[in-house]
Amino acid sequence: MSPDGQTVQVVVARWREDVAWVDALGFEALVYDKSGQPGLLALPNIGRETHTYLTHIVRNYDRLADFTVFLQADPFRHMGEGADVNALRERIAQNVRLDAQFTGFAWYKLKCDRLGRPHAMRDPEGKGRWKGWGRDIPVGEVYAALFAGDAPESFLATAPAGLFFVSRRRILARPLEFYAFALSLVEADPEDERNTGHAFERLWQIIFNGKTALNKESYA
């Protein structure tokens, strides 16, 4: 909980990373574990961090914290030189003080087209690391499935690497059915062979922009 009484919850998507830093963060945290070990927060190792985040929202839609921080289990390498748990704690506290509704923690932003280009999905160093290697990212396709209206020609991803802070208000601007449907899209591509999970990384800023006009009448 923040000093002014607003609730903050940290959601961490873990595989086998060392998450000892979570205790030093000073906020209530839920570490969803995809390592294969049993536990109350164990999840199948599918759908990248997107699966973890959407699962949390669907399960807790009616009891979300005032602010939720969504993080991969090794966040600091994406946050810029010198980033550590203390810097992250200060960033979170500042966001609460400012009543920030959505913000990413990565030091960089990404601009791409409907196919996620430019991207590094054909980087030789990544070959064999995931089944979607060598394929484009279906950003426009996933957008069209989620939102009313035509997909934009380009996207500016302000929360790359799946590291972001979002208010309860912004999450609830989309109905529970939206998140359940989004989760079904990810579950239909469990090994991210079509890069569905990667597409969400380019869309979090739209998912949480609060514009209810983008909501479809139904999700099926």
N, C-alpha and C positions, 0 to 999 in steps of 0.2 A: 504494500500500500504506500502511496506517496504521502509526503508530509501534510498535504491539504485534504487527505482522506479519500482521494480518488484511488480506485483499485487498478493495479497494473499486474498483468500476468505475462510471463515469458513462456513461449512455446518453442521447444527445441526439437528439431528433426535430427535424430542421431542414428548412425550406423554402428561404427566401432570406435568413434573418436573419443578422446579423453575429454570429459565434460566437467572436470573438477572446477573449472572457472565459474560454472553456473552458481555454485554456493556463494562465491565472492561477489556476485552481482547485486545481491541484496533485495531482490524482488521474488515474489512467488513464481516458481517455475515448474513446468511440466515437461519432462524429457520423454518424448515418444521414441521408443527403442525399436530399431529395425535390424538388430544384430542376430536375431533368432533366439535370443534368450527369453524365457517366459517372464511375465510380469503384467501388472495392471495396465501399463501403458505400452505394452508390446504391440507392434503392428507388423503386417507382412512387408517384406522389403520390395515394394513396388512403387511406381509412380513418382519417384524422386521426392523432394520435400513438398511438392505440390500436394501429393496424396496425404501427407501428414497434416498440412495446414487445413485442407478442406475437411478432413476427418474431424479435426478439433472443432471447427466451426459447426459442422452438422451435429456433432454430439453435444455441443454446449450452446447452441443458438439462443436458448432462453435464459442462460445464466453467464453470459460473457462478462469479462471485466470491463471497466470503463475504457481501458486501453490494453491492447494486446501487442506484444512484441514477438514477431515470428523470425526465427533464426535457424540457420544451419548450425551444426555442432562445431564447426571450425570457422567462425565468422571473421576473425580478425585479419586474415590475409586479404580479405576483400575491402577492408575499411581504411586502407592507407597506411603509410609509414608510421610506425610508433603506436598503432592502435592496440589497446589492451582492454582488460575488463574495467578498469577505472574510467577510461575514455568512454566506453559503451554505457556505463552507469550514468555518467554525466549527460550523455546525449539523451538517454531515456528520460532522466529527470527534467532536462530542459524542455523536451517535447511536452511533457505533462504540464509544466509551468505555462507554456505558451498555448496550451490547449490545441496542439497540432492534431490534425485529423488524419493525415497520412504522410509518411516520409520514408525514404529509403536510407539505409546506412552505408551502402557501398560508396566508395570514393568516386565512382564513375557512373555514367549513364550510357545507354545504348540506343541507337537509332537504327531502325530496320524497316524493310518493306513487308508485304503480306507473307512472304516466304522466309522471313527472318533474316534476309540478306542485308548487309554482310554478316557472316557468322563464321565460326571456326569449326564447323561440324565435319570438315574434311581435313582438318589438321592431322598430318601423319602421326604426331605424338599421341593422338587420342584414338587411333585405330584399334578396334577390339575392346575398348573400355566400356562401350555400351552399344546396344543393337541398332541405335539410330545413327551411328556414325556414317557420314557420307550423304545423309539425306538433309533436305531443307527442313525448316521449322514451320509448322502449319499455323502461323500466327493469325492470318486472315481467316482461315477455315474455323479455327476455334472461336475467334471473335464472332463470326457469323452464327455459330451454334449457340453462343451465350447471349447475344444482345440483339435488340431490335434495330433495324436499319442496316445500311450497307457498311461493310468494313472499310476503314480508312485506307488510303494508299500507303501510308507510312505510320510508324509508331515510335514514340519516344519512351523508352523504358526507364523509369526513374527509381526502380527498386530491383536492379539486377542482382543476381546471386541469391535471390530469395531471402533478403534481409530487410525487414521493414517494420514500421510502427503504425498502427491503425486504431482509430477510435471505435468504440462500440457503435456509435451513431452511424459511422460510415459502413460498418459491416451490415447493420440492420437495414440499410437502404436497399439491399437486395433481399428477396424473400428466401426462406429456408429452402424452398424448392429449387431456387437458382443454384445454391451450393450443393444440394444433393445431385442435381443434374451435372454440374461441373465435376463432381467426384466420380460420377458414372463414366464420364469421358476419359478420365485418367485411369480408372479401373479397367476400361476396355483396351487400354494400351499399357499393360502392367510393367513390361520391361522397357517402356519408352522407345519401342522400335520405330514408331512414327513421330517421335519427339513431341508428343502431346504435353508432357511435363515441362519441357523446355519452352513451349509456347506460352504457358501460364507465366513464366518468368518475365515475358515481354508484356504481360497484360495486367499485372497486379494494380498498376496505377489507374487503370480503367475500371477494374472490378470494384475498387474502393474510392471512386471519384464522387460518389454520392448522387449521381445524376439518375434519378429514378425513371426518367423518360426512356432510358436504355433497356429497362426491364421488359421482357416479353410477357404476353398475357398468360402464357402457360409454358411449362417445361415438361417435355415428355420424350 
